[in-house]
Amino acid sequence: MAQIIEINPSTPQPRKMDKVIDALKDGQLVAYPTDTVYAIGCDMLNRDAVAKLNALVAEIKKSPEHSPLAYICHDLKNVAEYAVINNDAHRILRRLLPGPYTFILEATKRIPKTSLKKRKTVGIRVPDAAIPVEMVKGLGNAILTTSAMIDEELIADPASLKEAYGHAVSIVVDGGYLQPEPSTVLDLSGDYPAVIREGKGSLEDMEFVI
């Protein structure tokens, strides 16, 4: 059963964060708050952990096919390790990161082929939230992640998350109650930026998207 660890979402306590990071390094799944939703993630380079996350995604989304997962990075330089960023994309990313957006970009060779599942693109996030940013920095590479939900409803509090998925995750980071809202998804992998999903991230004054 998962352990709940209460962490200040604005100024995460280092000793508590160390426990979370150690769990990731040990191949465990961790639930944590972002700037949009509670999410469940793992070390993207740990094959056993990725397999456990994929199995949980199939349970959460009740689909035999694993849904595409997102990669959490800590800044724009970190994003460039996992995604190809041309000049136009760089301009957009600099304007919008960190923030409640997911960007679809062409994957670099750092993304394991098994994770791509015949795709050439990845979803990348740099949340405006201290806890996941510190998790990525401490782990040393991106976190593979999915939104936490029950019956297609996003989970707003850590207690409900533990009750639903405590059998699969080792730690639930309690960053307080959220009013969950999905990220805005922008596809930057084509000739023109395109909106895939409108969410929390504002699209006002963004003449560069279609």
C-alpha positions as a printed Julia matrix, in Angstrom:
210×3 Matrix{Float64}:
   0.0    0.0     0.0
   1.26   3.44   -0.9
   2.76   5.82    1.63
   1.47   9.4     1.63
   4.19  12.04    2.07
   3.04  15.62    2.61
   5.33  18.05    0.76
   5.08  21.81    0.46
   4.24  22.44   -3.22
   5.97  25.85   -3.22
   9.14  24.97   -1.29
   9.57  21.18   -1.23
  11.43  19.89    1.82
  14.72  18.29    0.63
  14.6   15.29    2.99
  11.08  14.4     1.91
  11.98  14.89   -1.74
  14.93  12.52   -1.28
  12.48   9.75   -0.32
  10.45  10.36   -3.46
  13.53  10.42   -5.68
  14.9    7.25   -4.08
  11.61   5.5    -4.88
  11.9    6.55   -8.53
  15.5    5.34   -8.67
  14.34   2.04   -7.17
  11.93   1.51  -10.06
   8.76   2.42   -8.17
   5.74   4.38   -9.37
   5.09   7.71   -7.66
   1.97   9.88   -7.68
   2.55  13.62   -7.46
   0.92  17.01   -8.1
   1.71  19.16  -11.14
   0.41  22.57  -12.17
  -2.57  20.9   -13.86
  -3.42  17.51  -12.32
  -2.2   14.76  -10.03
  -0.03  12.45  -12.1
   1.59   9.04  -11.78
   5.12   8.61  -13.09
   8.34   6.63  -13.09
  11.94   6.67  -14.24
  11.73   6.64  -18.05
  14.92   4.57  -18.3
  13.83   1.79  -15.94
  12.21  -0.88  -18.12
  10.48  -2.64  -15.24
   9.05   0.64  -13.97
   7.84   1.59  -17.45
   6.16  -1.8   -17.77
   4.38  -1.24  -14.44
   3.27   2.22  -15.55
   1.95   0.9   -18.86
   0.0   -1.79  -17.01
  -1.49   0.84  -14.71
  -2.39   3.08  -17.67
  -4.3    0.18  -19.2
  -6.14  -0.2   -15.88
  -6.85   3.52  -15.49
  -8.0    4.14  -19.04
  -9.59   0.72  -19.46
  -8.0    0.24  -22.85
  -6.09  -2.74  -24.22
  -3.8   -0.31  -26.03
  -1.41   1.76  -23.96
  -2.11   5.45  -24.36
   0.75   7.8   -25.2
   2.53   9.02  -22.09
   4.19  12.37  -21.45
   7.74  13.14  -20.41
   8.28  15.61  -17.57
  11.4   17.77  -17.94
  12.74  20.55  -15.69
  13.61  23.27  -18.22
  14.0   24.04  -21.92
  17.58  22.76  -22.05
  16.4   19.48  -20.57
  13.61  19.26  -23.18
  16.23  19.47  -25.95
  17.73  16.18  -24.73
  14.54  14.33  -25.63
  12.93  16.34  -28.42
  14.05  18.02  -31.65
  13.47  21.76  -31.33
  13.64  23.92  -34.45
  13.78  27.72  -34.34
  10.01  28.21  -34.46
   9.41  25.64  -31.74
  12.15  27.17  -29.61
  10.45  30.56  -29.81
   7.13  29.08  -28.68
   8.67  27.0   -25.9
  10.58  29.97  -24.53
   7.35  31.94  -24.42
   5.19  29.29  -22.75
   7.49  27.3   -20.44
   7.21  26.49  -17.66
   3.46  26.2   -17.76
   0.32  24.08  -18.25
   1.16  22.9   -21.76
   2.1   19.6   -23.39
   4.13  19.88  -26.59
   4.23  17.21  -29.29
   7.72  17.15  -30.77
   9.91  14.81  -32.79
  11.76  12.46  -30.45
  15.54  12.31  -30.15
  17.5    9.08  -29.78
  17.39   9.45  -25.98
  13.8    8.25  -26.04
  13.8    4.42  -25.93
  12.28   2.91  -29.07
  10.1    0.68  -26.92
   8.47   3.8   -25.5
   7.73   5.29  -28.92
   5.65   2.3   -30.09
   6.19   3.07  -33.79
   5.65   6.8   -33.26
   8.32   9.4   -34.01
   6.99  12.01  -31.62
   6.76  12.51  -27.86
   4.68  14.63  -25.52
   6.84  16.91  -23.39
   5.9   18.92  -20.29
   7.75  21.41  -18.11
   5.21  22.1   -15.36
   5.2   25.33  -13.4
   5.35  23.3   -10.19
   8.31  22.83   -7.87
   7.7   19.2    -6.85
   7.93  17.54  -10.3
  10.78  19.85  -11.32
  12.8   18.76   -8.28
  11.9   15.12   -8.94
  13.37  15.31  -12.45
  16.49  17.13  -11.28
  17.08  14.6    -8.52
  16.46  11.59  -10.74
  18.76  12.88  -13.47
  16.44  12.22  -16.42
  12.86  12.77  -17.51
   9.91  11.18  -15.75
   7.45   9.18  -17.83
   3.97  10.07  -16.64
   0.21   9.81  -17.02
  -2.69  11.74  -15.49
  -4.35  10.13  -12.47
  -8.07   9.57  -13.0
 -11.0    7.4   -11.99
 -13.68   6.61  -14.57
 -12.33   9.38  -16.81
 -12.53  11.92  -13.96
  -9.27  13.56  -12.88
  -8.33  12.95   -9.23
  -8.19  16.09   -7.11
  -6.79  14.86   -3.8
  -4.08  12.46   -2.59
  -6.38  10.41   -0.35
  -8.61   9.44   -3.27
  -5.54   8.66   -5.33
  -4.16   6.34   -2.66
  -7.52   4.59   -2.33
  -7.73   4.01   -6.09
  -4.13   3.17   -6.96
  -2.31   2.56   -3.7
  -1.83  -1.04   -4.83
   0.37   0.13   -7.71
   2.26   3.19   -6.49
   4.74   3.25   -3.63
   4.41   6.94   -2.73
   1.63   9.49   -3.06
   3.02  13.0    -2.73
   0.46  15.13   -0.91
   0.72  18.63   -2.35
  -2.78  19.59   -1.27
  -6.14  19.62   -3.0
  -6.09  20.53   -6.69
  -8.76  21.76   -9.05
  -7.52  19.5   -11.83
  -7.62  20.65  -15.42
  -5.79  19.02  -18.35
  -2.89  20.76  -20.01
  -3.27  22.45  -23.37
  -1.67  20.25  -26.03
   0.19  21.88  -28.92
   1.63  19.85  -31.8
   4.9   21.4   -32.94
   6.04  18.43  -35.01
   4.5   19.56  -38.31
   4.94  22.5   -40.63
   2.63  24.64  -38.51
   1.83  24.56  -34.78
  -1.58  23.01  -34.15
  -3.85  22.85  -31.12
  -4.7   19.23  -30.26
  -6.52  19.98  -27.0
  -7.51  23.2   -25.29
  -6.91  22.98  -21.57
  -5.55  25.07  -18.74
  -2.86  26.77  -20.82
  -4.13  29.99  -22.38
  -4.2   30.37  -26.16
  -4.96  34.08  -26.15
  -2.89  36.18  -28.56
  -1.33  33.06  -30.06
  -1.55  33.83  -33.74
   1.08  31.17  -34.41
  -1.25  28.2   -33.86
  -4.04  26.71  -36.01
